[in-house]
Amino acid sequence: MSLYTQLLNIVKEINEIIRSRRSIFPKEFTGKILDDGIIDNLLLNANYAPNHKSNYPWRFVVIKDLALNNWLDKAAELYRVSTHQDKFKQDKFDKILAYKHQISHSIAIVLHRDSLDSTIEREDICAVACGVQNMYLTLSVYPNVGGYWSTGLGTYDSLMHEFLHLEENESLMGYFVVGHVELKRTDGHKRDFNKFVRHL
Ligand SMILES: Cc1cc2nc3c(=O)[nH]c(=O)nc-3n(C[C@H](O)[C@H](O)[C@H](O)COP(=O)(O)O)c2cc1C
């Protein structure tokens, strides 16, 4: 095979990985616990994301085992106390607790702003999101592992900030929630990219 053909095949594979990436949700997880090595690989690849001035503005908190149960208890409790009783839905509360039997690991995604950094916050947020995309794409390659970025589960509650022992200069940007799946969904109905591209 010529070098050109080999390169073409690699490009095709990259296209396939990007285009088959999907958000896979806890209701699709079997509850099997994943090997920690998979999580390490996600975190390793997240760390390769571009970031302005190489300031590494991300921090990740791995939540598993007993801590995962405690975290979900906390998320359910925060939902209950922060929701007016007219709006409170028991099935939503129960759904959060049921995640204990579905999610394998959760990775809290944290924006870390260093006072010594001269970067603009918006750029640091972008860098963190690039890290999350690396995790998403890495997951695409594992046939029996799914995950998604959640900004629920108490993300914007200061008590969750406290629960995760985040520092004052840190903000929770959600979680990368991961679990084992029997058969991974890869289909997607994506809109035509031409609709979102302009030319000057
Ligand atoms: C910043 C961000 C926050 C998200 N938060 C949630 C969330 O709280 N709950 C949820 O179900 N999906 C969440 N998602 C996942 C989106 O629902 C998902 O990306 C979208 O449905 C497109 O599906 P796809 O990822 O399979 O292409 C989030 C995605 C991003 C980028």
The ligand as a Gaussian input file, in Angstrom:
#p B3LYP/6-31G(d) Opt

LIG

0 1
 C      -21.530000      21.944000      27.344000
 C      -22.460000      20.763000      27.167000
 C      -23.358000      20.465000      28.159000
 C      -24.227000      19.372000      28.022000
 N      -25.089000      19.078000      29.057000
 C      -25.975000      18.066000      28.905000
 C      -26.892000      17.766000      29.939000
 O      -26.891000      18.367000      31.012000
 N      -27.768000      16.767000      29.740000
 C      -27.784000      16.051000      28.554000
 O      -28.624000      15.151000      28.415000
 N      -26.887000      16.273000      27.586000
 C      -25.986000      17.269000      27.726000
 N      -25.058000      17.512000      26.738000
 C      -24.965000      16.593000      25.587000
 C      -25.859000      17.042000      24.468000
 O      -27.200000      16.747000      24.808000
 C      -25.473000      16.302000      23.175000
 O      -24.165000      16.655000      22.821000
 C      -26.413000      16.644000      22.037000
 O      -27.660000      16.056000      22.267000
 C      -25.906000      16.157000      20.681000
 O      -25.757000      14.760000      20.683000
 P      -24.363000      14.071000      20.310000
 O      -23.376000      14.482000      21.374000
 O      -24.655000      12.598000      20.303000
 O      -23.929000      14.565000      18.977000
 C      -24.189000      18.578000      26.850000
 C      -23.270000      18.904000      25.830000
 C      -22.421000      19.991000      25.980000
 C      -21.446000      20.307000      24.886000

